[in-house]
Amino acid sequence: MKKIRSPYDKVADNYDNYYCSPKDMAENQFLKKILNKYMHPGSILDVGCGTGAFSDLFPKRGITGIDPSKKMIDVAKKKHPLGNILLVGKIQLVAKEKFDNVISLFGPVSYMTQKEVLVLKKLCKVAKFWFLIIYKPDYYSRITKKFGKKTSREKILRTFAYFPNRIFYSWENYIIITNVDLTLLNKY
Ligand SMILES: C[S@@+](CC[C@H](N)C(=O)[O-])C[C@H]1O[C@@H](n2cnc3c(N)ncnc32)[C@H](O)[C@@H]1O
């Protein structure tokens, strides 16, 4: 039997079908509005890019995407064959680079080790815009249970401590951590 290297390898082929309800579509539109307003025109790092949710919203913006699941990356490559650098692995692979925007959509940071979060923090520090969507601890517990992993509420709370100047928002099953004031969004 073929070895599963990342839990997301198991769900990659059907992943997009899980998230196409009207509620999911509404969340995506909200996200598109935020990113449209705050993203800088320069380079973008998409941490835990998965099957390419960001590129689905902004097909003309090239990204550097990174994800430990080869199968998730394979799907992203098929959907968006041009203009992206898609890497299979951990964030350490891009630790020495500099990006104008660092984004992470729908949970990847919740899976990171302490070392990985520190690399992420460094990348965010030099970015003009950074925007991370993390699972709420209880929701994360449900997900990791599904994958048979130990859950850690502390891990998510600890992640906050690494971003002392962040602003955070509660949103559906997620917490958004970012360097911009999203309440300004209503003004436009
Ligand atoms: C719920 S999916 C979200 C994927 C994509 N960002 C989206 O919005 O559809 C979570 C992703 O995090 C990735 N992931 C898991 N552990 C990770 C880690 N340590 N660093 C970066 N990404 C990770 C998974 O492989 C998966 O693709």
The ligand as a Gaussian input file, in Angstrom:
#p B3LYP/6-31G(d) Opt

LIG

0 1
 C       -7.554000      23.347000       5.474000
 S       -6.241000      23.276000       4.343000
 C       -6.215000      24.932000       3.685000
 C       -5.552000      24.982000       2.326000
 C       -5.643000      26.334000       1.622000
 N       -4.890000      27.351000       2.312000
 C       -7.100000      26.755000       1.474000
 O       -7.435000      27.859000       1.938000
 O       -7.867000      26.001000       0.896000
 C       -4.815000      23.258000       5.390000
 C       -3.505000      23.114000       4.615000
 O       -2.427000      23.259000       5.537000
 C       -1.387000      22.420000       5.099000
 N       -0.451000      22.204000       6.206000
 C       -0.453000      21.228000       7.134000
 N        0.615000      21.368000       7.946000
 C        1.285000      22.456000       7.511000
 C        2.484000      23.105000       7.926000
 N        3.178000      22.650000       8.947000
 N        2.907000      24.192000       7.222000
 C        2.198000      24.662000       6.174000
 N        1.058000      24.086000       5.742000
 C        0.617000      22.996000       6.399000
 C       -2.132000      21.161000       4.666000
 O       -1.330000      20.321000       3.871000
 C       -3.317000      21.767000       3.935000
 O       -3.051000      21.953000       2.573000

